[in-house]
Amino acid sequence: MEVDNIKAVYFVGIGGIGMSALARYFKVMGYEVAGYDRTSSPLTRKMSDEEGFDITYEDDETGIRAVFRDREHTLVVYTPAVPKENRILSFFRDNGYSLHKRAEVLGFLSRSKKALCIAGTHGKTTTTTMLAFLLSRSHVGCSAFLGGISSNFGTNLLIDKNSDYVVIEADEYDRSFLHLYPAIAVITAMDADHLDIYGTHEHLLMAFEEFALQTQGELFLRKGLELRKRQVTGHYAVGEKTDYYADCLRVDNGSYLFDYIGKDIEIKDLRLCFPGRVNVENATAAITVALHAGVTQEEIRKALPLFTGVARRFDMHVKSDRLIYIDDYAHHPREIEASLSSIRDMWPNKKLTVAFQPHLYSRTNDFYPDFAKSLNLADEVILLDIYPAREQPIPGVTSGLIAERLTVPFVQVSKDEFPEYVRKNVSEGIFMTMGAGDIDRFIPVFTEMFNYPAR
């Protein structure tokens, strides 16, 4: 990919979390940047209203400004989530522009740095953001392209021109992570997912094997994962002895205390204030990579308690004696199981009500028995309709497939009915919204609803 002559960059699908990070990067670096997305979102509104981005929601090529009609000096970045028949994308494609997927551009930009890449079918966003936070709070520093909005930084992009390291979330969707050549890599999970792309779990595993082979230095895997073609530096875990693990885990006033044990290293009494046992596991991976990148033990000890999380990852919006409201991006059965198990760990005696919006017809069709099994960890389930994203409906595939296999009390509601149902039926315990679709649009509604006056 040649960028020496590029003066302008147009993003088709600019509102995606990965696309927006790249767009922000090019704008900071002085390029003319604009983009299209299908719908407005809090992220795109912040980019346009506060950061000066030119964003359109009309799929109309006639609105493309003159600066982006200079084919020789314009780079077009697109996401596979945008349909091929999109008029703006078709205009660029039919007129001979240089078109590249987001993953290609990210791979190109990362080659001038030492890339620290976190891959996995779940856990990667939080682990990536934790790692970037630990490095940024140390003498090592880093740039970062994150797959979520860091609560600490309020953005998904960090730029540190003085650091040799760039932290990258390595996304397996559409084999995107195969454009990366990590200096150090982590694989957090390799569960069956994205079968609309890979066809079979075996093909997904083959892609992870290839990603591992492209890793030039240390490679760390969660305990229980194995690779056939590549030796690993070590495994990590929580409460199980392995190469790198969190030991003596205990809850202390709403946060976790644990000891980090690694090869020839021990850091006692680390504190993590971000809830969820699964996040202790993510922290263990992040600490391991940070240490290998040169972050000191004392820097880790000081930084870790200050980590406040990632938007839509176990994101606590209301916490009172009466009710706790948490929003989470979980959209795979294993992610749901991990989140709900963490809640049972921290608040074993509170009633747990979960509102779940399935994401994609294909994923629902592939995993509906497993979705039901995971959701059965709740006391009550509110099921919304499937969020289609890029897909057309599949006959017979609805959220009812999950409902039929639930053994806990449940109700199916439309998005229009959803807020009123919650207002009338949820008043205490823990309420959790889950899913990768647009269920997050209700966060302000429920945050206001549950901010009860003190009793």
N, C-alpha and C positions, 0 to 999 in steps of 0.2 A: 504494500500500500504506500503510495507517494503522497506526502502532505506538504512538501516544500513549497508548492505553488498555491496551496489552498488559502483563500481569504475568507470564505463563508462556509458555514456548516448548517445544513437543514436536517432536522430530526423528524422522521415520520413515526409517530408514537412517542412524543417527547415526554408524556406524563408517566411513563413506566419508571419504576424506581431506579433501574439500572441506566435507562436512557437519560433520565434527568440528571444523574450524576455526571455522565459524559458531557451533556449540554452545559452544565455549570462549569466543568473543566475548560471547555473551549472558550466560553465567555470570559472566564478569568484570564485565560491566555491571550485575550485580545482579538479573537475572531468575531465576525458578524454571525450571530446565531438566531435561528427562528425554528418553529416547528408546528406540527399538527398533532392533535389528539382527538379522539372521538367524543369525549365528554370532559367537562371541567371537574376539577377535584381540588381539595385543599392544597395539595402540592403544586398543581399548575397555577392556581390563583396566587399562591405565594411567589412563584417564579415570575409571573407577569406583573403583579401589583407591587411587589417589594424589590424584585431583582432586575426588572426591566426587560424581561424576555418578551419577544413577539410570538404569541401563541394563538393559533386559530383552531376552532372546533368545527369549521365548515369544510367538508371534503370537496373543495373546489379549487382546481389548479389555477384559475384566473386570478386568485388572490395572492399568488406567489410574487413577492416583490422583485424588482429588477436586479438587485444585487445577487439574488439566488438563481437568476436566469443566465448567469455567466457560467456556462458549463465547464470551462477549463479551470476555473478557480473555485468551484463549489464541490464540497464533499457532502454526499447524502448518506445519512445513517438511518437504518430502518430496523424494526423489530419484526420477527416472524408472526407476532400476534396480530399485526395489521393484515387484513385480507389482501390477496394479490390483486383483486379488482379495484382496490382503493384508487380513486382518480388522481390524487396527488402523487402517490407512489407510481402509478402507471405513467404519469407525465414525465417523471424523472427517468424511469426505465426506458420509455419509448424514445426519449431524446438523447440517449447516449451518455448520461451522467455517470460519474463514478459512485456506484452504490455499494455500501458495505453494511453487514450486520453489526450490531452493537458489539458482539463478542470479538469480531475481527479487529475493530478499532481499539477496544480495550487491550487485546493481546499485543497489538502494535505499540501502544503507548507504554505498556508495562516492560518492554524489552530493554529500555534504557535504565531500569532500576532492578533491585533485587526483589522479586515478587514473592510475597508471603500469601499463599492462596488457601482458602478454606472451602472445601467441597463437602457435599453430603445431601441426602434427600431431606433431611431436617436437621436443625441446629446450627446451620452455617451462618445465618444472618447474625444471631446473637454472638456466636464465637468470633466472627469477623469483627464485629463492632467492639467487643471486649478487647481483642488483640490490638486494634487501632487505638483504643483508649489507653491501654497500658503503655504502648510505644510512645504515644503523643505526650504522656505525662512523665516520660523518662528523658535521659540525655540522648537517646537513640533517635527519637522522632520518626515520623512516617507521613507519606501521603496515603490516601485510602479511597477506594471506590466501594461503597457499602450498599448492601441490598435492603437497607431500611434506614429510617431517619433516626440517627442517634439522639437520645434524649439529652445527653451531655452537650453535644455540639449543635443540635437543631438542624442538622443537614446530613446528607449522604455522601458528601465529598470533603476530603481534607487534602490540602496541598502544603507540603513542606519541601521547599526547594533545596534545603540543606541536608536532607536525609537521603540515604541510599535506598531506603526501603519503601515499597508500596504494598499496602494490604488490600487484597482483592477477594470479594466473594465469588467463588468459582461455580457458576450455575450449570447444572447438568441438562437443563431443558434445551432441546434442539442441539445437543452436543456442544453447547457454547464453550464449555470449559476446555475443550480440546484446542482452543486457540491460545492457551496459556502454557507457559513453561516455567513453573515455579522454582524458586531457589529453595523454599521450604513449603511443604504442603501438609494439610490435615484432611482426613476423610472422616466425617462424623457419623455417617449412616449410608447404607446402600440398599434400602428397602425398595420393593417394587413400586414404581411411580412413573408418570409420563409414558404410560404404555401406548398412548396414542402416537407417540414419537418412536418409541423403541420396539413396540410389538410384544416383546417378552422381557421378563426379569433378567434372563441370561444375557440378552443384548445390552441391557442397562449396565450389568456387571462388567461386560466387555469394555464399555466406554470408560468406566472407572479404572479398569486395568490400564487402558491407554493413557488416561490422565496421570496415573501413578508413574508410568514409564517416562512421561515427559518431565517429571519432577527431577531436578538436577541435584538436589541436596537431600536434607533430612525429610522423612515422610512418617507421619504419625497417624495411627488409626485408633478409633475407639475399640476397647477390648471386645472381642467377639467377632470382629471383622477380620477377614484374611484375604490376601491377594495371592494369585498363583504365579504371576510373572515378575514380581518385583519384591525384593526384600524391604522390610520396613525398619525404621530406626527404633520404633517402640510403640507400645499400646498405652492408652490412658483409660482411667476408670474412676468411679467413686465407690469407696468402701470395699474394693477388691484389690488385693495386692497384685501389681503388675509393674511395668517399667516406670510409669508415672501415674500417681493416683492421689485422690483426696482421702484422707483418713481422719478418724475421730470426728465425724460430722455431727454437729449438734445445732439446735435452734436456740438463739439467744435474743429475746426481745424483738422478734420479727425478722431477724437476719440470721445468716448462717455463719458459724465458726468452723474451721477445719484446718488440718495440717496438710501441706503439700509435700509429697514424698516423690523424689525423682532419683535418677542415677547420680549417686554421690552428692545429693542435695536434699535438705529438709528445711521447710519454712513453716514454723509453728504459728498457730492461732491467727490464720488469715480470716478476714471478715468480708463477707459478701452481703450487701444490703438489698440486692435484687432478688425477689422471691423465686422459688421453684427449685426443687432438688436437681432437675435436669440442668439448671444453670450453673450448679456447682461442677457438673461434668463439663459443660462448655467452658467454664473458667479454668478448669484443669488443663484443657487443650490450649487455651489462649496463653496461660502462664508458661506452659512448656515451650511454645514457639517464641514467646517474648524472651525467655531466658537464653534460648539458642541465638537470638538476634542481638544479645548483649545487654538487655535490661537487667538491672541489679535486683537482688532480693529485697533490699530496702525500698527501692522504687516501686516494686510490686506491692509490698506491704502497705505503702502509703496510698497508692492509686486505687487498689481494688475496692475499698469501701466506698469510694466516691463514684463508682460506676452506677448510673441510674437507669440503664436499659435502652431499649429500642422501641420506637412507636409500633404498636400492634404486636409486640412480643411480650406476653404476660404483663400487659400494660395496665397498671392499677389507676383507675380514675376516681374512685370514691372509696374511702376507708373510714368507717365509723363502727361503733359498738354494735349498731343495728344491722348494717349491711356493708358488704365489700363488693365493688363492681370492678371487674377485670375484663379487658378485651384482649383477644389473642388471634393471631393469624393462622393458627393450626388448621390445616385442610387435608391432612393425611391421617389415617387411623392411628399410626404410631405417634404422631405429634399430639393428637387428642389424648391418647392414653398417657403420654408423658406429662402433659399439662394437668390433666385431672388427677393423676397420681400425686403430683407435686402439691396440689391444693389439699388433697386428703392428708398428706404429710403435715402440712403447716396448720390446717384448721380442721382437725378430724371430727369435731363435734358440730360443725355448722352445716345447715342444709345447703346443698349445691344445686342450683338451677342453671342449666346450660342452654343457650340459644345457638343453634348451629345452622349455617347456610352452606349446603354442599357446593363445591366449586367444580364445574365441568360435568357434563353428561357422561363423558367417557370415564372419568375417575369414579363417579358414582356407580356406574355399571360394573367397573372392575372390582370395587372394594365395598359394596354396600353391606355385606355381612360383617366385615371388619369394622366399618363405621359404627354399626349398631353395637357391636361388642364393646368398643371403646366408650361410646356414649352411655352405656349401661353403668359406668362408674359414677354417673351423676344420680341425684335423687329425682330429678325431673328434667325433661327435655322439651324444648320448643324448637320445632323443625320449620325452617323456611323453604321456599321453593329453590330449586337448583339455580345457581348463577352461571349463565352459559359462557360468558367471556367470548372467546373466539369461535365457539362451536355452534352448530345447528342441533336441534333436539334429536334424540334417539328414541324411536317409538317404544313406549312402555317404560322408559327410564324416568322416574320422578323421585322426589324425596320419600314418597310412600314406600319404596323398596327398603329404605332404612327403617321407616316407622313400623313395618310389619314384623321386624325382628327385635324391636326394643322390648325389654322386660320391665322397664321402669315406666312410671306415668309419663305421658307425652301428649303434646297437642301440635297440630299442623296449622300454621297461620300464614297469611300473605304478608308482604311487606307493609301494605296499607293497614292491616289489622294489628301488626306487631307491637307498636308502642302502646296502644290502648290495652292490649292483653297484658303486657308487662306491668303497666300502671295498676291494673286491677288485681293482679295475681302474684306479684313479686314484691315483698316488703321487708324481708329480712334474710339473713344468712349470706350466701355468696351467689352473686349473679354474674354469669360469664357469657359474653358474645364471642363466637368463634367462626372463622371462615376467611377465605382469601378473596371473596367477592366484594360487594359494596355494603356489607353489614356494618362496616365502620362508619357509615354515614349517620348511624343512630347514636354514636358516642356522645355528641353534645346533648342530645335529647335525654339520654339516660343519666348523664352526669348531672344535669340540672334536676331531673326527676328525683334522684337519690340523695341529693345534698340536703338531707333533712335538717331542720333546726335541732339544736342540742336539746336533749331531754333532761 
